[in-house]
Amino acid sequence: MDKSETVPRTSLEDVEKGLFASRVGKNLSWKNVSMTLLGKKGKSDVKILDNVHGEVPQGYITAIMGPSGAGKTSLLNILAGRTKTNNLLQVDTDVRLNNFSVDPTKMDVRKQIAFVAQDDSLNPTATPREAIRFSAKMRLPKDTTEDELDTLTCNMLSELGLTDCADTMIGGELIKGISGGERKRTSVGVELVVKPAIVFLDEPTSGLDSFSAMQLVEVLHKVAHAGSSVIFTIHQPASEIFNSFNHLILLNKGRSMYQGSVKDVPSFFSDHGYKMPDNYNPADWVMKVAQQTSVEELNKHGFFKENESDFSPTMRQHWTSPATSSDEVEGVDALGRSKHGKTEEPSDKISLIEQTKELFLREMSSLKRDKVAVGARFGITIFLNTLFGVIFYKVAGKDNAEQSNLQSHFGASVMILLSSMFGTAQPALFSIPVERPVFLREYSTNHYSVYSYFASRLVVEAFITFLQVLVSCVITYFLIDFQSPFIIFFMAIYCLGMASTAVAVLLGCAVDDAKLAQEMLPILFVPQMLFAGFFVRISLIPIWLQWIQYVCSLTYGLRLVVYYEFKDCADGSGKAADNCNELLDSLNIDNDDTWWYWVTLLGMFCFLRICAVSILKKKATKFF
């Protein structure tokens, strides 16, 4: 093997050839693969996989079949490096690429593979053209020109049969888009831009009609013929699809029941006492035998072979001594590293700044296209603040000497602050859990770093929060006739909004789904309102709880808005001044501490964002 081939490159010639240009594939083989669900609180351990062994020959498409609970997806996830030992699972493996032992969870191994999950984790507002081009831009060498990216994308769309829908939004639960088959082929195309050595797919035909499923299998055959090894799980395919497979791995109760050529399935089962009836779908037959026959009975008939010596000649050949490998002879292992552990060809992806830019442009495009969500966000903001403005019309300009006027003036300030805090934090809380599947897929396949993703989201959140708060302030400031300078009024509410989104993003990074995030909303808002000082005077709160006020961003936002709104009144004389000073005292507002309120909001924002990115990075290493 030439050393220059150890790390796949995309040349102009490859781009012109298209998606299915020849590539450097790998033989994947494994033995002694076990997975045990650890029992807790006295419960027994559950064996999910039991010493499974097998192979995925280069240039073949290999299907993993088996009844529900047989361990198909578990095996696929282990081989793809998406499952490893943790507090709940014990995973044991001996996985090899071209006969070299590797750890599938390591990034240098995962760069060799593509993984297409059962659920298509794609940006719903992107088009197939944009999704494929984005993946190519983020993962191919930085010297790949824009023209080459465009040519590669167009060729891919053509070869995947996506030309007609290339510029239609992919869609999702709330956005109408392309069909299920087109979405699945887009998912495949997104992963194939790097010409992977091995392609993993989890139930790729699930939810597809027979025609779409056959189209997808034909694409996989093209990929395999180009040199890649293709392995996927499938439940019970139609006979036409089943007979098109090259290699079959049949799992049953976490063990290998059959492994070999699909053409040999009828004769193998017949030789072991289970002759297939005439005109019977082989896929249906093997599943029927697996599901309706006990493990003990299958053992008696010679199924569940225990060691690699029982494998096909191809398999036995791959279990030869590493010393015989041609890669070893040339001093390069299956990952393109020299004997000294150095990669023969350094990575030259685009920079963190370029990654952030591309992510930002994608986020902005999503905002423009998701008109319903953006329209609802600003529509609610306009409606609520107009309502506040009408209800509290001109109350801030009335004489504060009357307690009722002061109370209304203060109440208007509180409502604007609460509305801004809720309106900006709630969308931020839901955004990351909703986008988590897309982020995890792209991060696990080395599209970009956590820092690039987080920076792009921060810029977009700062921008959209700026506009939302600006709309709110323009409406309420003049209708209610607030007395503080507009710029101070706006900046105080904007700082509160950014600090509140920081809390929301932290919480969103810590939870795994949007439903759980919704359940956590009271934790985000209730303490803020209780300890800000407008429902109950701080001095009346039990002393051992009073410290909580200092970790609530609403406390500092309220103090800033109230101080600048009532300080001129407090500096005057008469009953109005007395009322305003009493209000400031009840909220523990000190003239000399106003700078500290600004600094604290900024500090909270920075600290919470740092915590959020740390949590996101930690969770990103736990594969889904």
Buried (B, 14 or more C-beta within 10 A) or exposed (E): BEBEBBBBBBEEEBBEBBBBBEBBBBBBBBBEBBBBBBEEEEEEEEBBBBBBBBBBBBBBBBBBBBBEEBBBBBBBBBBBBBBBBEEEBBBEBEBBBBBBEBEBBEEBBBBBBBBBBBBBBBBBBBBBBBBBBBBBBBBBBEEBEEEBBBBBBBBBBEBBBBEEBBEBBBBBEEBEBBBBBBBBBBBBBBBBBBBBBBBBBBBBBBBBEEEBBBBBBEBBBBBBBBBBBBBBBBBBBBBEBBBBBBBBBBBBBBBBBBBBBBEEBBEBBEEBBBEBEEEEBBBBBBBBBBEEBEBEEBEEBEBBBEEBEBBBEBBEBBBEEBEEBEBBEEEBBBBBBBEEEEBBBEEEBBEEEBBBBBBBEBBBBBBEBBEEBBEEBBEBBBEBBEBBBEBBEEBBEBEBBEEEBBBBBBBBBBBBBBBBBBBBBBBBBBBBBBBBBBBBBBBBBBBBBBBBBBBBBBBBBEBBBBEBBEBBBEBBBEBBBBBBEEEBBBBBBBBBBBBBBBBBBBBBBBBEEBEEBEEBBEEBBEBBBBBBBBEEEBEEBEEEEBEBBEEBBBBBBBBBBBBBBBBEBBEBEEBBBBBBBEBBEBBBBEEEBBEEBBEBBBEBBEEBBEBBBEBBBEBBEEBB
